[in-house]
Amino acid sequence: MKTLADTGEDALIRRLVKNLPHDPDVLAGPGDDCAVVRAPERGRHLLLKTDTVVEGVHFTPETKPGLIGRKALARVVSDFAAMAAVPRHALVTLIAPSGTPLRRVEQLYLGLRAEAARHAVSIVGGETSRGPALIVTVSMTGEAPAGRWIPRNAARAGDLLLVTGRLGGSIRGRHLRFEPRLAEARWLARHLPVHAMMDLSDGLAKDLPRMAAAAGLGFEVEMQSLPRARGVTTEQAWGDGEDYELLLAVSPRVKPAALAAWRGAFPRLPLTRIGTLTRKPSTSLAPGGWDHFG
Amino acid sequence: MKTLADTGEDALIRRLVKNLPHDPDVLAGPGDDCAVVRAPERGRHLLLKTDTVVEGVHFTPETKPGLIGRKALARVVSDFAAMAAVPRHALVTLIAPSGTPLRRVEQLYLGLRAEAARHAVSIVGGETSRGPALIVTVSMTGEAPAGRWIPRNAARAGDLLLVTGRLGGSIRGRHLRFEPRLAEARWLARHLPVHAMMDLSDGLAKDLPRMAAAAGLGFEVEMQSLPRARGVTTEQAWGDGEDYELLLAVSPRVKPAALAAWRGAFPRLPLTRIGTLTRKPSTSLAPGGWDHFG
């Protein structure tokens, strides 16, 4: 079985980036010291995000490599969704032991490429290095009209808390196959008075306190209202990580017609009110959620 | 001794990004799902690069953490130098075992921040995860006027090969303390007929064949002319990696006055002619240089 050490770095990179599709805004792709792309047009801002998946933390040695690649890319797309932005160009850093089978890395990359294509993202460069475990870091640019991206920290007291989808139990498989809520986020930003938005990566129990604290607010959650994935408990819906659903703070003056329009636009994806942001900061955070060093 | 596990992810990030200096083009920095920055102005292109340093590959457990941070950032700046571009905004991904002392990571980050400040780069976000070793990935944006960046692949037969500085023996310490040739590269692109440029990260023996092959050319090197760092052999100057000097392909019609002006502008940094690019592709590459999976 051919390994990365047998293949060598240059041949590996040639194989991975062969026939990589590029949008016309890519002026120099893999193979130069930097990638060169056309900048966002006047009136649009540039958005930047990086994220990483580590063997033993975000996937196991048994995870199918195509799904590792898919997850590595989709996690970052989910962050652009959280800003109601459009992802554009990606850089991929691949760290792997020298003895890793070439085929495993190629399949991982095919998963990355397929997921990038689904979101019209171009992979424009990257880096490879040997290392003690398989680690994939994806850095991405995106863009949004100036003043039209949705921050995490601008929630207001009295805002309604909404979440998309169903929460909890992602570890059973959804953490590898989730759909970044890109179209949904842009729809919500256009049709609802959204003050703040984020994606749920570490679990509602950790991410909601972050959104509230960023605005100096507290929160009240009606635990029984949490939309639960099939077969999970309320505690799991509250504490489990890697839902990659959207959490929104929306003005209480949101029109019922807007919520009805959501059901028309996305009939299979629930949008659920789970609570309220309060003026009084929460003095102790609810336990649960995922700490990367815990 | 306080570790990352004792500190927790949110508190770690708060400590690392505290008082992070930002240029006025940064509209949202760490703490949101994505960073938001003003895009390059009309007529300028956006450049993207990512690079990574891995414990046991690019530094050892004994390396001073501030120097690890410095190297992680400077390597990427060196790639912007290689394009004659200006680096702007950086994202930092930090992977570390849970038992890593907090102080080690804080010192690493101080090294990163100091090196970023030296090159007027703003750190605008990043990511942390636990993992099997200390790994730092830096992704960076930069910009250059349209049509004014220097590619790697546009060398022409008959071009002179020039290198900045002195090569070899970087492993003794220079690989941690090198100076990215940012100002030098922009000077060279402005004053010399530079067709192609790259930075020497894997060693001349590996990087020169890459530059030649990218243009379908071969090369001839006068080995005795290689500018050697103090105490290194010609073989080391040829084969050692991590010089982070510039390799240039320059029109043979370069004016002697331009080379004399270089000596006036950068009196302490040699610019040495080491050979020529040839029409006939090299059929066998010279041995040496650094393969990341070898």
Interface residues (C-beta under 8 A of the other chain):
Chain A: T3 L4 A5 T7 G8 E9 D10 L12 L27 A28 G31 D32 D33 C34 A35 V36 V37 R38 A39 P40 R42 R44 H45 L46 L47 L48 K49 T50 D51 T52 V54 G56 V57 H58 D79 F80 A82 M83 A85 H89 L91 V92 T93 I95 S98 V124 G125 G126 E127 T128 S129 R130 G131 P132 A133 I135 T137 S139 T141 G142 E143 A144 W149 P151 R152 N153 M197 M198 D199 R210 A214 D291 H292 F293 G294
Chain B: T3 L4 A5 T7 G8 E9 D10 L12 L27 A28 G31 D32 D33 C34 A35 V36 V37 R38 A39 P40 R42 R44 H45 L46 L47 L48 K49 T50 D51 T52 V54 G56 V57 H58 D79 F80 A82 M83 A85 H89 L91 V92 T93 I95 S98 V124 G125 G126 E127 T128 S129 R130 G131 P132 A133 I135 T137 S139 T141 G142 E143 A144 W149 P151 R152 N153 M197 M198 D199 R210 A214 D291 H292 F293 G294
